[in-house]
Amino acid sequence: MLSRKELIAVILMLSAVFSVLNAAIFANTLPFYVSYEQLLQQVISIGTAYLCILYALSTWMYHSNYSRTRQHMRYALVMTLLVMIAANIVAAIAHMKLLSFSIFKETTDISILFSKFDVACKSVSLGLSVLTILLLIIVKLVVFVTIIRKHKKKQRKKIRRLKAAREALKAEP
């Protein structure tokens, strides 16, 4: 059975695989100089994959015996996830809106410019972007819940320690 930490790592690895597939295959239908929106999608997908791999592998490659350091890593992960989610949303919207060529569709028939595979790739790319965003949101929620639980546990422990110290002071003559 996987621990919560390992489950998060597996989900992050899946996000990385989907992001690399998205950037390498499905978001690669036009040349770079034609569509900077597509380049934006690819750069954000590769950046997301890199960060997901980095945090996923840190589960097995890095361990700290200090709870404060682990808590700081959770904070850093949540902030990084928020940035990745926002960047992927922007890239998905740009990919959806700007690569639809709706301006040109009014004046010319551009269906002959793209093969059926290119049209399907655009849909798959958008789907992979949405799937990556959903996986990142799930990871963010799990890490956020972990942060809250650890904080409450730390507070309870602190209160118990203070009560024990007070009782020890009362017991002394």
N, C-alpha and C positions, 0 to 999 in steps of 0.2 A: 504494500500500500504506500502511496506517495504522501509525503508530508505536504502541508500547505505551501511551504517554500518551494518544494520541488514541483508542485502543480503549477505554481506561478511561472517557474522556469520553463516548464514544458509549453505553457500557453505563449510565453514570450518567444520561444523557439518556433512555434507554429506561425506566429505573427511575422517573424523574420523570414520564414520560408515563403509565406504568401507575398510579402513585400518584394523579395528578390524575384519571384515569378512575375509579379506585376511589372516591375521595372524592366526586366530582361526580355520578356516575351510579349505580354499583352499591352503594355503602354509604349510599344516601340513600332508604331505603324508608319510614322512620318519621319523624314530626315530631320536632324537637329536644327538646321538653319530655317526650316519652314515653321516649326511650332515650338515656341519657347514654353508654352503651357504644358506640352508633353514632356519637355525637359524638366520643368518644375516637378511634375508628377514623378518622374524617374529619380530625381535627386532626393526628393522627400522620401520616396519608398526605400531607396538604398540607405539613407540616413536612419530611417526607422529600423530597418533590418540590422544595421550596425549596432545601434543602441540596444535593441532587443537582445541580440546575441551577447553583447557585453554584460548586460544585467543578468541574463539567463545563466551564462557560464560562471558568473560571480557566485552563484549559489553553491557550486561545487569547488570552485578555485579559491574562494576567499571566505575566511571565517574569523570572527572576532569574539573574544571572550568577554568583551565589554558591552554591556547592554546599551550604553549611551551611543557607542559607535554604530551598533546595529540600528538603533532608532534614527540616527542621522542618515544612514543609508536608505532607510525607508522614506524619510522626508525627501531625499534627493531623487529617489525613484518616483515618488508621486509627482514632484515638480517636472521631472523629465517626461513622465507619461502625459501630463497636461500639455506640455509643449508639443509632444508628438501627436497627440489627438488633435490639437488645434491646427497644426501644420498639415496633417492628413485630411482634415475637413476642408481646409482652404484648397489643397491640391485636388481633392475630389470635385469640389464645386467648380474650380477653374477647368478641370478636365471635362466636366459635364457641360458647362455653359459655353466655354470658348472653343472646344473642339467639335461642337455640333455644327459649326459653320452655318448658323441660322441666317446670318446676314447675306451669305452668298446663295442660299437656297431660294430666296425671294426672286433673284434675278437670273440665276442659271441652274441647270440640272447638274449637280455635282455627284450624282450617284454613280456615274461611270468612272469617276476618279478612284473610288475605293472598291476593293473586292469584298465579297461576302465575309471573308476571314477578317479583313480590317474592321468591318462594322461589328462583327462578333467580338473581336478583341477589345473594342472600346467598351462594350457592355460587360465583358468579363473583367476588364481592368477596373471599371467602376464598382463592380461587385466585390472584387478583392479588396479594393480600398475601403469599402463599407465594412467588410468582414474584419479587416485589420483594425479599423476604428472600434468596432464592437469588442474585439478581443482585448484591445488596450483599455477600454472602459471597464471591462470585467476585472482585469488585473488591478486597475486603479482602485476599484471598489474594494477588492479583497485586501489590498495593502492598506487602504484607509481604515477599514474595519480593524485590521491588525494593530494599526497605530493607536486607535481609540481603546482597544482592549488592553494593550500594554500600558497605556497611560493610566487607565482606571486601576489596573493591577498595581502599578507603582504607587498610586495615591493611597490605595487601601493598605499597602505595606507600610507606607510612611505614617499613616494614622495609627496603625497597630504599634509601631515602634514608639511613637510619641506617647500613646497610652501606657505602654509598658514602662517607659522612662518616668512618667508621672507617678505611676504606682510604686515604682522603686524609690522615688524621692519621698513619697508618703510613708513608706515602710521603714525608712531610716529614722533612728531616734534623734 
